[in-house]
Amino acid sequence: MLGDIEENRVFRSKKELMTCLSIMSMRKKFQYKVFKSNTSFIVVRCVHPSCSWRVRANKLIESEYWMVTKHVNKHTCPTDFKTTRRRQATSWVVGECIKRRFINPGRVFRPRDVMDDMKQRYGVELSYSVAWRGRECAYENLRLGTPEQSYNLLPGYLHMLMQTNPGSVVNLEVTDGNKFQYLFIAFAASIQGFSYCRPVISIDATHLKGKYRGVLFTAVCHDANQQIFPLAIGVGDSENDAAWTWFLKRVKDVFGENPALVIVSDRHRSIRSAVEEAFPRAFHGICIYHLLNNLKTKFKSKNKELEQHYIAAAKAYNLQEFHVLFYTLCSAVPGAKEYLESVGLDRWTRSHAPCRRYNIMTTNISESFNAVLVKVRELPITAFVNEVRLLCQRWFQQRRTKANGCSSRMSTDVENKLEQRRDRAQTMDVICADQYTFDVVDGDRNYCVDMALWTCTCRKFQLDQLPCDHVLAVVRKTQYDPYDLCSLYYTRKFWCETYRGVIQPIPHISSWVVPPPISTFQLNPPDVRTVAGRRRKRRLPSMGEELTTPKCSRCKGKGHNRATCQNPIALRQSEPGPSLVSPIAGASSTTELGHQTYPSPSMPPPVAAATAPPDVGHPTDPSPTMPSPIAAATAGPHFGQTLADS
């Protein structure tokens, strides 16, 4: 709220002065008109000719500030000279009034909501077009201008990003005519923290939904607490070979190529060729969920057993277990064996992979990161990048606090997992063969554990680098420390080091200090083909993907949730007890609302109810103080009517 007009009050600009005048006039329910105005002073008066209310403001010398020099704060106009539709409620004033409603990018505020909000707060009735334009003005105010202006601000924003976050890597590629082509951003805190994360990177792409569209490329991994750790983002024109290759080469330049590095993605052809070119020594694994969708689409099967056998075979640790499950899968679906082998068993199975994939068998962490940005992807480019920075800044601070507050040697998630495995290990028998070799009996099966080589025949110990149930059973019988058997990637120390870096905030645009070569650079938006109609906001489902229909917890209907439910809810039947109507047969089924009694939808017609034979032992004549069944029936709404739940 800008407050009221007072003498000697200073405003930062003439627009701020006029905004304050307009909001005050709407709040106090009067109208004004500009009597005189130029670049040095302004005089406004009440629209009523006999009213003495007026304001004069002058511009301060050698500055952009304006000061109120005179204010006659007394209205002498008639009290009935007030209307609900006021001339000061223009679109840009409405935008200033409602812009705080849009601080959250995911906030849905329709023009009808703008009209209701202005009516409730200021008593102003707006037309739909003014409400729509006001909402667009609020969008431009909070989203750093129009989409075209946002591209022009991007070079200055990236300069300030590198100034406030030294060590961050930013690459901006343009085409002929200074048109935007590619963007790559990796924060310095992410670059420092990746050294303490498992070397498995999940990559994915999703569409931007702004005016100039484009594609968002993401690279993420897991931290010690099994949470998403963002590494880098990129923006390109589309998901093609050139864009993916450019993005992955930037990722390699920043994060390097570890010999044990694993890249996990879907089966997009451009990703495969880009990984082979950018990371020739890294292992490229496939998301088992996307491959499952391809499998169901190819063989047109919705068999639940197919899905269960496939997931179990993909996640199997040892080869013997895999072969049993794979044989069962291929027997149920003819042709699946040749199809899955052509993909490459090492690319989608844990047991055949030449490198450790740990527990990252899907691209769920990338999909989850994209889902967090689902509303942010509608913003213009500079506002979008700023929201991603704010998200990462908030994540780093929250997780740094959580890691520093952890008192155990392992992360919180790993501690819980070890505790569950300890409980299962209590029922196992351990037979010692020598100082380092043990035989662990688990039900009707036995497993060999070698503490010298850190191996177990179940292979969980080797592939996850975390003690399995059988190793913990050996630890229970020996003097081994279970924490010494865990990889350093799961320790609290690595967890804290992952988030040691800080993503610093960027000041307001009015405080930017950008050198002339960058400040004078004109970045133009890319060329896109405009498609008629509204832009698509919901993505097309992948092949074989089964979409889940949301169910409302309020009305139990499908296709919406409780927050968007608009279906009326039928009133519940009244509790057993004395009725306010005559106990004539057929008229006792009633629904009560407050002190008024309405007939139930199952109630027979009034005439039939009145002529029905009376119950034995009850009076047939209604009490003088009670309404007759016909009057009770006509007092409420018609039969079958339902009232909306407020």
Secondary structure, DSSP 8 states (H G I E B T S, - for coil): ------TT-EESSHHHHHHHHHHHHHHHT--EEEEEE-SSEEEEEESSTT---EEEEEE-TTSS-EEEEEEE----S-TT---SS-TT--HHHHHHHHGGGGSSTT----HHHHHHHHHHHH-----HHHHHHHHHHHHHHHTTS-HHHHHHHHHHHHHHHHHHSTT-EEEEEEETTTEEEEEEEE-HHHHHHGGGS-SEEEEEEEE--STT--EEEEEEEE-TTS-EEEEEEEEESSSSHHHHHHHHHHHHHHH---TT-EEEE---HHHHHHHHHH-TTSEEEE-HHHHHHHHHHHTT---HHHHHHHHHHHH--SHHHHHHHHHHHHHHSTTHHHHHHHH-HHHH-TTT-SS--TT--SSHHHHHHHHHTTTGGGS-HHHHHHHHHHHHHHHHHHHHHHHHT--SSB-HHHHHHHHHHHHHHTT-EEEE-SSSEEEEEETTEEEEEETTTTEETTSHHHHHSS--HHHHHHHHHSS--GGGGS-GGGBHHHHHHHT-S-------GGG----HHHHT---B-------SS----S----TT------B-TTT--BSS-GGG-----------SS--SS---TTS--EEEETTEEEE-TT---HHHHHHS---TTS-SS--TTS--HHHHHHHS--TT------
